[in-house]
Each structure stands twice: as C-alpha cells, then as structure tokens.
Amino acid sequence: MTSNSDALDFFMPKQLNCGRAFTLASVAVSALLMAIAGCYFLVAKTASPFLYHDIAQIPKHDVAVVLGTSRYTTEGNLNGFYRRRMEAVAELLRAGKIRYILVSGDNSSRWYDEPSRMKQDLIKLGVPESLIYRDYAGFRTLDSVIRARKVFGLQSFIIVSQKFQNERALYIARNNDIDAIAFNAHGSLVSHDYSNRVREALARVLAVAETLLLGTGPKVLGPNVVIGKTPPT
C-alpha cells in the first residue's frame, strides 16, 4: 500500500518542474516585452527632434523622399495613408520647401508598381513630371532610406510619410549618417487598430537589430542617379 508521503513524493517533483518552467516562461515573456517596448521608444526618441508637421516650420531641402505604400487597402478602398502622402509632398513643393521628389516603393513584379502609380497621381495633383524621380527598389523603409543616399547621392532630404513610419525611417537614417528630417502626412495608427500597432512595434525591433547589430543594407543598389542632372527615371 502506498503511503500519503509516498504519494506526495511522487507528485511534488512534477509540480516543482512545472513551477520552474512557468517561472522561466514568465521571465522570458517579460524580457521580450521589455525589449519590444525599449526598441519602440528608442526609435521614437531618436526621431523626435527631426519630425515636422507644420509646413511653415520645416527647413527647405532639394529633395523629398516619399515612402511607398499600396494605393488601395485589402478591402479595395483608396488607402488614406497613400492619398495623404501624395497631398503632403505636393504641398511641400507648392510651398517652395523642395525642388524635386523621389518616390520610392515596391516594383517587385510587372503587375505591382508603386513608384509609377505615385508619379501618375502626383502629376494629377499638378506636380510637373520633370521634377519626379522614381526609385523602383524601395521594397521597404530601410531600402528607401539607404538607397536615397547610395544610389541617388542624397546626404540630406525630407522623408514624407505618416508619423509612425517617419520615426522608423529617421531612426534608420540617423544611424546610417544620413542627415534626414521628416514631414508627417496626416493620418496615424488609430488606438483600436491593434494589428497594425503590433506590426509597427515588431518592425521597430527589426530596425534596431538590423541597424545596430546586423548592419543590413538595401536588397539591391544599381547605377547612380544625380537628381537634377540625370534625367528623371
């Protein structure tokens, strides 16, 4: 017959092991969340002095780099982020804050061409075609920012996007010795849009890791283009 003490001896090691595993898992989750939060606020703090939302206050630069996004949402509606970026850069040009525009986006297939779509819509907003350059290999924020310097020769420029992406773009720029500032187009992540907020938080972790640890560069480079001298691409 098994005594009560034997029964306790049988179950307690398992209980202790489960307790240790739970503690370790809790510590790991806490550390992960702290790392994510740390990266999020590091990116925001780094970018803060270089963000502008008032067009009257932003310094003049020769070129604005517009970060690409799809013209339409997954539901088929016009993407508000896209529309406001186009309006914002056209406004910068009308205000005399820039001379040229570099639209940088994804053209990874013949059926998807963000830069050409942006160019067409900017022309509809009254922007002369001769002032618009296209970067077809702006597959993501890091590519757009670093290619602006390495391919298009820009050491200083204005980034145009929504605040959340501008912060990440500025973090990448400033940690790659690029003297960029950013103009916030209207529109931001809303508080109940949790999927996008989680996506942005993880994107900031990747930006910090690639910038500080991995030294990641653009997916592709290519021939040099001198904006204002080389004919627009």
BELWOSUL-V202781 format. One record per residue. N is the residue number from 1. RES is the residue in three letters. NEAR is the number of other ideal C-beta (glycine too) atoms within 12 Angstrom. D_LAST is the distance of its C-alpha to the last C-alpha in Angstrom with 2 decimals. Layout:
n=<N,N>
res=<RES,RES>
near=<NEAR,NEAR>
d_last=<D_LAST,D_LAST>
This chain:
n=<1,2,3,4,5,6,7,8,9,10,11,12,13,14,15,16,17,18,19,20,21,22,23,24,25,26,27,28,29,30,31,32,33,34,35,36,37,38,39,40,41,42,43,44,45,46,47,48,49,50,51,52,53,54,55,56,57,58,59,60,61,62,63,64,65,66,67,68,69,70,71,72,73,74,75,76,77,78,79,80,81,82,83,84,85,86,87,88,89,90,91,92,93,94,95,96,97,98,99,100,101,102,103,104,105,106,107,108,109,110,111,112,113,114,115,116,117,118,119,120,121,122,123,124,125,126,127,128,129,130,131,132,133,134,135,136,137,138,139,140,141,142,143,144,145,146,147,148,149,150,151,152,153,154,155,156,157,158,159,160,161,162,163,164,165,166,167,168,169,170,171,172,173,174,175,176,177,178,179,180,181,182,183,184,185,186,187,188,189,190,191,192,193,194,195,196,197,198,199,200,201,202,203,204,205,206,207,208,209,210,211,212,213,214,215,216,217,218,219,220,221,222,223,224,225,226,227,228,229,230,231,232,233>
res=<MET,THR,SER,ASN,SER,ASP,ALA,LEU,ASP,PHE,PHE,MET,PRO,LYS,GLN,LEU,ASN,CYS,GLY,ARG,ALA,PHE,THR,LEU,ALA,SER,VAL,ALA,VAL,SER,ALA,LEU,LEU,MET,ALA,ILE,ALA,GLY,CYS,TYR,PHE,LEU,VAL,ALA,LYS,THR,ALA,SER,PRO,PHE,LEU,TYR,HIS,ASP,ILE,ALA,GLN,ILE,PRO,LYS,HIS,ASP,VAL,ALA,VAL,VAL,LEU,GLY,THR,SER,ARG,TYR,THR,THR,GLU,GLY,ASN,LEU,ASN,GLY,PHE,TYR,ARG,ARG,ARG,MET,GLU,ALA,VAL,ALA,GLU,LEU,LEU,ARG,ALA,GLY,LYS,ILE,ARG,TYR,ILE,LEU,VAL,SER,GLY,ASP,ASN,SER,SER,ARG,TRP,TYR,ASP,GLU,PRO,SER,ARG,MET,LYS,GLN,ASP,LEU,ILE,LYS,LEU,GLY,VAL,PRO,GLU,SER,LEU,ILE,TYR,ARG,ASP,TYR,ALA,GLY,PHE,ARG,THR,LEU,ASP,SER,VAL,ILE,ARG,ALA,ARG,LYS,VAL,PHE,GLY,LEU,GLN,SER,PHE,ILE,ILE,VAL,SER,GLN,LYS,PHE,GLN,ASN,GLU,ARG,ALA,LEU,TYR,ILE,ALA,ARG,ASN,ASN,ASP,ILE,ASP,ALA,ILE,ALA,PHE,ASN,ALA,HIS,GLY,SER,LEU,VAL,SER,HIS,ASP,TYR,SER,ASN,ARG,VAL,ARG,GLU,ALA,LEU,ALA,ARG,VAL,LEU,ALA,VAL,ALA,GLU,THR,LEU,LEU,LEU,GLY,THR,GLY,PRO,LYS,VAL,LEU,GLY,PRO,ASN,VAL,VAL,ILE,GLY,LYS,THR,PRO,PRO,THR>
near=<5,10,9,10,10,11,12,14,14,13,15,14,12,14,14,14,13,14,14,14,14,14,14,14,14,14,14,14,14,14,14,17,18,15,21,26,19,20,31,29,20,27,39,26,19,29,34,20,15,30,34,31,22,15,27,14,14,29,24,22,33,29,39,49,53,53,52,44,37,24,27,17,15,9,8,9,13,17,25,22,35,33,28,29,44,42,28,41,47,33,31,42,33,19,22,15,30,38,24,38,49,48,47,49,37,30,27,19,10,8,10,19,24,36,36,27,32,45,35,19,30,39,22,16,27,17,32,17,21,18,30,39,42,38,45,35,33,40,26,29,43,38,35,46,48,38,42,47,33,26,33,40,24,37,19,25,45,46,51,53,44,35,32,35,44,45,39,43,48,43,42,44,38,31,28,30,15,32,21,44,34,46,45,37,37,20,27,22,22,14,8,8,15,12,13,23,19,16,18,30,30,23,29,37,29,27,39,31,24,27,32,21,13,13,14,22,20,29,20,18,18,17,15,17,29,19,34,20,13,18,14,28,27>
d_last=<87.48,84.36,84.98,82.84,81.85,80.73,78.56,76.96,76.33,74.64,72.22,71.52,69.44,67.09,66.89,66.20,63.44,61.83,62.13,60.48,57.62,57.11,57.17,54.65,52.34,52.70,51.92,48.82,47.53,48.28,46.50,43.41,43.36,43.87,40.98,38.66,39.92,39.63,35.96,35.27,36.93,35.64,32.04,33.11,35.11,32.44,29.92,32.46,32.38,28.62,28.36,28.32,29.04,30.13,27.40,29.95,30.43,27.01,26.14,23.27,20.13,17.02,14.69,15.45,14.23,15.02,16.48,16.07,19.06,20.18,20.51,24.01,26.95,28.90,31.34,28.81,28.80,25.93,25.09,26.27,24.31,21.01,22.14,23.37,20.23,18.34,21.34,21.64,18.24,18.69,22.12,21.00,18.91,21.93,24.23,22.51,21.95,18.22,15.92,12.43,11.43,9.67,10.37,11.49,13.35,14.83,13.46,16.50,17.40,16.41,18.51,17.07,13.52,13.76,10.19,9.96,13.55,13.12,10.60,13.22,16.04,14.87,14.65,18.15,19.25,18.55,15.37,13.69,10.34,9.56,10.22,8.03,5.35,5.55,7.86,9.24,12.32,13.92,16.94,19.31,19.92,20.59,17.37,15.31,17.55,17.95,14.39,13.61,16.08,15.96,12.29,11.00,14.47,15.68,19.43,20.08,18.32,19.39,19.10,19.47,21.42,25.11,27.64,28.45,24.94,24.37,27.54,26.45,23.01,24.90,27.43,24.89,23.23,26.62,27.92,25.07,25.68,22.71,23.85,22.28,23.87,23.32,23.81,25.65,24.67,27.89,29.10,30.47,32.31,35.62,38.84,39.78,36.46,37.82,35.56,32.41,34.36,35.49,32.00,30.75,33.80,33.17,29.48,30.77,33.21,30.47,28.37,31.50,32.40,29.04,28.78,32.42,33.71,31.14,28.39,25.78,22.24,18.97,19.26,16.59,14.74,12.66,11.41,11.25,8.47,10.41,9.51,11.17,11.31,8.22,6.38,3.79,0.00>
